[in-house]
Amino acid sequence: MAELKTKETRASVKAFLDRVENPQVRADCYAIAALMESVTKGKPKMWLGRCTTSKSCLYIKRLSDIHVPTLKKLKAAARKA
């Protein structure tokens, strides 16, 4: 099996999010992190590696642009798949 290019790091998620300059984007990031934690029951972790896109990615500019309850349902459904 090939070695994963993206690996978990010990970097602080909070420190990373605190460096987001735009206050609204930072607040959205914290809200999404909390949502993901509530659905997965796992603590956020930082990962390195090259980022790629695929048909399964969801890009959100602002949390206010989406219906958060639906996002929770999508995440829960993806976790079951």
N, CA and C atoms as a LAMMPS dump frame, in Angstrom:
ITEM: TIMESTEP
0
ITEM: NUMBER OF ATOMS
243
ITEM: BOX BOUNDS ff ff ff
-5.0000000000000000e+02 5.0000000000000000e+02
-5.0000000000000000e+02 5.0000000000000000e+02
-5.0000000000000000e+02 5.0000000000000000e+02
ITEM: ATOMS id mol type element x y z
1 1 1 N 0.839 -1.178 0
2 1 2 C 0 0 0
3 1 3 C 0.889 1.248 0
4 2 1 N 0.519 2.236 -0.761
5 2 2 C 1.294 3.473 -0.848
6 2 3 C 1.173 4.27 0.453
7 3 1 N 2.216 4.976 0.777
8 3 2 C 2.224 5.8 1.986
9 3 3 C 1.382 7.053 1.757
10 4 1 N 0.608 7.435 2.753
11 4 2 C -0.21 8.636 2.652
12 4 3 C 0.675 9.875 2.559
13 5 1 N 0.309 10.811 1.682
14 5 2 C 1.06 12.058 1.548
15 5 3 C 0.654 13.058 2.615
16 6 1 N -0.571 12.959 3.087
17 6 2 C -1.077 13.85 4.115
18 6 3 C -1.017 13.134 5.448
19 7 1 N -0.377 13.777 6.423
20 7 2 C -0.2 13.145 7.728
21 7 3 C -0.64 14.091 8.839
22 8 1 N -1.153 13.483 9.887
23 8 2 C -1.555 14.267 11.046
24 8 3 C -0.33 14.903 11.693
25 9 1 N -0.509 16.147 12.165
26 9 2 C 0.58 16.844 12.845
27 9 3 C 0.166 17.143 14.285
28 10 1 N 1.068 17.698 15.034
29 10 2 C 0.768 18.107 16.412
30 10 3 C 0.436 19.594 16.486
31 11 1 N 0.331 20.251 15.342
32 11 2 C 0.019 21.683 15.308
33 11 3 C -1.342 21.937 15.955
34 12 1 N -1.478 23.093 16.56
35 12 2 C -2.701 23.45 17.265
36 12 3 C -3.758 23.962 16.29
37 13 1 N -4.94 23.353 16.339
38 13 2 C -6.058 23.814 15.512
39 13 3 C -6.458 25.216 15.95
40 14 1 N -6.521 25.452 17.261
41 14 2 C -6.903 26.76 17.782
42 14 3 C -5.931 27.842 17.319
43 15 1 N -4.634 27.555 17.393
44 15 2 C -3.642 28.538 16.956
45 15 3 C -3.802 28.845 15.469
46 16 1 N -4.085 27.808 14.68
47 16 2 C -4.282 28.005 13.247
48 16 3 C -5.505 28.888 12.989
49 17 1 N -6.621 28.562 13.65
50 17 2 C -7.84 29.339 13.448
51 17 3 C -7.709 30.761 13.979
52 18 1 N -6.976 30.929 15.063
53 18 2 C -6.767 32.273 15.618
54 18 3 C -6.009 33.182 14.656
55 19 1 N -5.236 32.597 13.734
56 19 2 C -4.473 33.4 12.767
57 19 3 C -5.292 33.842 11.56
58 20 1 N -6.518 33.361 11.438
59 20 2 C -7.379 33.802 10.337
60 20 3 C -7.696 35.271 10.567
61 21 1 N -7.321 36.12 9.612
62 21 2 C -7.421 37.575 9.806
63 21 3 C -8.858 38.103 9.829
64 22 1 N -9.674 37.663 8.918
65 22 2 C -11.036 38.17 8.82
66 22 3 C -11.867 37.62 9.979
67 23 1 N -12.429 38.497 10.824
68 23 2 C -13.166 38.024 11.999
69 23 3 C -14.386 37.163 11.655
70 24 1 N -15.092 37.481 10.567
71 24 2 C -16.258 36.68 10.191
72 24 3 C -15.836 35.302 9.699
73 25 1 N -14.78 35.241 8.919
74 25 2 C -14.27 33.953 8.441
75 25 3 C -13.775 33.125 9.619
76 26 1 N -13.068 33.778 10.564
77 26 2 C -12.572 33.076 11.749
78 26 3 C -13.741 32.5 12.554
79 27 1 N -14.801 33.298 12.754
80 27 2 C -15.978 32.831 13.489
81 27 3 C -16.63 31.656 12.758
82 28 1 N -16.713 31.739 11.429
83 28 2 C -17.274 30.644 10.637
84 28 3 C -16.436 29.381 10.791
85 29 1 N -15.117 29.527 10.778
86 29 2 C -14.224 28.375 10.933
87 29 3 C -14.436 27.696 12.279
88 30 1 N -14.551 28.493 13.322
89 30 2 C -14.796 27.916 14.649
90 30 3 C -16.154 27.22 14.699
91 31 1 N -17.154 27.811 14.057
92 31 2 C -18.481 27.199 14.042
93 31 3 C -18.463 25.867 13.294
94 32 1 N -17.774 25.829 12.164
95 32 2 C -17.681 24.589 11.391
96 32 3 C -16.894 23.531 12.162
97 33 1 N -15.812 23.947 12.821
98 33 2 C -15.027 23.004 13.617
99 33 3 C -15.888 22.411 14.737
100 34 1 N -16.698 23.241 15.377
101 34 2 C -17.581 22.762 16.446
102 34 3 C -18.644 21.822 15.887
103 35 1 N -19.183 22.158 14.733
104 35 2 C -20.184 21.304 14.091
105 35 3 C -19.587 19.946 13.761
106 36 1 N -18.398 19.943 13.17
107 36 2 C -17.75 18.69 12.8
108 36 3 C -17.446 17.855 14.043
109 37 1 N -17.018 18.525 15.119
110 37 2 C -16.715 17.804 16.359
111 37 3 C -17.978 17.168 16.941
112 38 1 N -19.102 17.886 16.864
113 38 2 C -20.34 17.335 17.415
114 38 3 C -20.838 16.141 16.607
115 39 1 N -20.601 16.153 15.31
116 39 2 C -21.058 15.052 14.46
117 39 3 C -20.125 13.848 14.556
118 40 1 N -18.821 14.104 14.536
119 40 2 C -17.858 13 14.517
120 40 3 C -17.5 12.496 15.91
121 41 1 N -17.786 13.308 16.928
122 41 2 C -17.413 12.982 18.319
123 41 3 C -15.895 12.884 18.488
124 42 1 N -15.166 13.554 17.598
125 42 2 C -13.706 13.565 17.675
126 42 3 C -13.174 14.981 17.718
127 43 1 N -12.03 15.172 18.343
128 43 2 C -11.402 16.486 18.42
129 43 3 C -10.793 16.853 17.065
130 44 1 N -10.799 18.164 16.718
131 44 2 C -10.172 18.593 15.465
132 44 3 C -8.67 18.308 15.48
133 45 1 N -8.133 18.023 14.307
134 45 2 C -6.701 17.755 14.175
135 45 3 C -6.169 18.476 12.943
136 46 1 N -4.905 18.797 12.995
137 46 2 C -4.257 19.453 11.856
138 46 3 C -3.541 18.4 11.026
139 47 1 N -3.587 18.562 9.671
140 47 2 C -2.953 17.652 8.727
141 47 3 C -2.122 18.474 7.755
142 48 1 N -1.006 17.955 7.254
143 48 2 C -0.172 18.566 6.224
144 48 3 C -0.393 17.863 4.933
145 49 1 N 0.285 18.322 3.893
146 49 2 C 0.191 17.636 2.617
147 49 3 C -0.422 18.51 1.552
148 50 1 N -0.335 18.06 0.339
149 50 2 C -0.912 18.8 -0.773
150 50 3 C -2.413 18.647 -0.765
151 51 1 N -3.076 19.726 -1.105
152 51 2 C -4.526 19.703 -1.173
153 51 3 C -4.96 19.448 -2.604
154 52 1 N -5.95 18.632 -2.746
155 52 2 C -6.533 18.39 -4.056
156 52 3 C -8.036 18.554 -3.947
157 53 1 N -8.661 18.705 -5.065
158 53 2 C -10.104 18.836 -5.069
159 53 3 C -10.708 17.627 -5.756
160 54 1 N -11.93 17.369 -5.429
161 54 2 C -12.649 16.28 -6.073
162 54 3 C -14.124 16.633 -6.105
163 55 1 N -14.908 15.767 -6.68
164 55 2 C -16.341 16.018 -6.774
165 55 3 C -17.022 15.936 -5.414
166 56 1 N -16.346 15.428 -4.408
167 56 2 C -16.958 15.294 -3.088
168 56 3 C -16.657 16.46 -2.162
169 57 1 N -15.933 17.465 -2.636
170 57 2 C -15.591 18.616 -1.792
171 57 3 C -16.733 19.62 -1.758
172 58 1 N -16.864 20.276 -0.633
173 58 2 C -17.863 21.315 -0.455
174 58 3 C -17.127 22.593 -0.08
175 59 1 N -17.25 23.601 -0.909
176 59 2 C -16.586 24.873 -0.66
177 59 3 C -17.608 25.873 -0.131
178 60 1 N -17.298 26.464 1.003
179 60 2 C -18.202 27.419 1.642
180 60 3 C -17.435 28.717 1.878
181 61 1 N -17.95 29.822 1.323
182 61 2 C -17.295 31.114 1.554
183 61 3 C -17.674 31.675 2.921
184 62 1 N -18.951 31.629 3.241
185 62 2 C -19.443 32.137 4.511
186 62 3 C -20.458 31.165 5.08
187 63 1 N -20.396 30.959 6.362
188 63 2 C -21.34 30.056 7.01
189 63 3 C -22.766 30.578 6.849
190 64 1 N -22.906 31.892 6.762
191 64 2 C -24.237 32.486 6.603
192 64 3 C -24.84 32.186 5.231
193 65 1 N -24.035 31.684 4.3
194 65 2 C -24.522 31.35 2.959
195 65 3 C -25.219 29.999 2.893
196 66 1 N -25.122 29.228 3.956
197 66 2 C -25.679 27.876 3.917
198 66 3 C -26.667 27.651 5.06
199 67 1 N -27.433 26.597 4.951
200 67 2 C -28.378 26.187 5.984
201 67 3 C -27.656 25.168 6.872
202 68 1 N -27.244 25.592 8.052
203 68 2 C -26.41 24.767 8.926
204 68 3 C -27.06 23.424 9.289
205 69 1 N -28.356 23.365 9.582
206 69 2 C -28.945 22.045 9.86
207 69 3 C -28.78 21.059 8.699
208 70 1 N -28.851 21.561 7.478
209 70 2 C -28.647 20.696 6.325
210 70 3 C -27.196 20.238 6.24
211 71 1 N -26.256 21.132 6.56
212 71 2 C -24.838 20.755 6.583
213 71 3 C -24.611 19.633 7.601
214 72 1 N -25.256 19.73 8.746
215 72 2 C -25.134 18.681 9.762
216 72 3 C -25.657 17.347 9.228
217 73 1 N -26.776 17.399 8.508
218 73 2 C -27.338 16.172 7.932
219 73 3 C -26.4 15.58 6.882
220 74 1 N -25.808 16.447 6.063
221 74 2 C -24.866 15.972 5.043
222 74 3 C -23.672 15.293 5.69
223 75 1 N -23.123 15.9 6.725
224 75 2 C -21.954 15.343 7.399
225 75 3 C -22.312 14.002 8.044
226 76 1 N -23.464 13.936 8.673
227 76 2 C -23.882 12.685 9.304
228 76 3 C -24.078 11.588 8.264
229 77 1 N -24.65 11.932 7.124
230 77 2 C -24.863 10.955 6.063
231 77 3 C -23.538 10.491 5.469
232 78 1 N -22.594 11.407 5.326
233 78 2 C -21.276 11.059 4.79
234 78 3 C -20.539 10.141 5.755
235 79 1 N -20.734 10.34 7.024
236 79 2 C -20.058 9.509 8.033
237 79 3 C -20.559 8.064 7.972
238 80 1 N -21.835 7.894 7.636
239 80 2 C -22.427 6.557 7.557
240 80 3 C -22.002 5.831 6.284
241 81 1 N -21.67 6.597 5.249
242 81 2 C -21.328 5.984 3.943
243 81 3 C -19.981 5.294 3.951
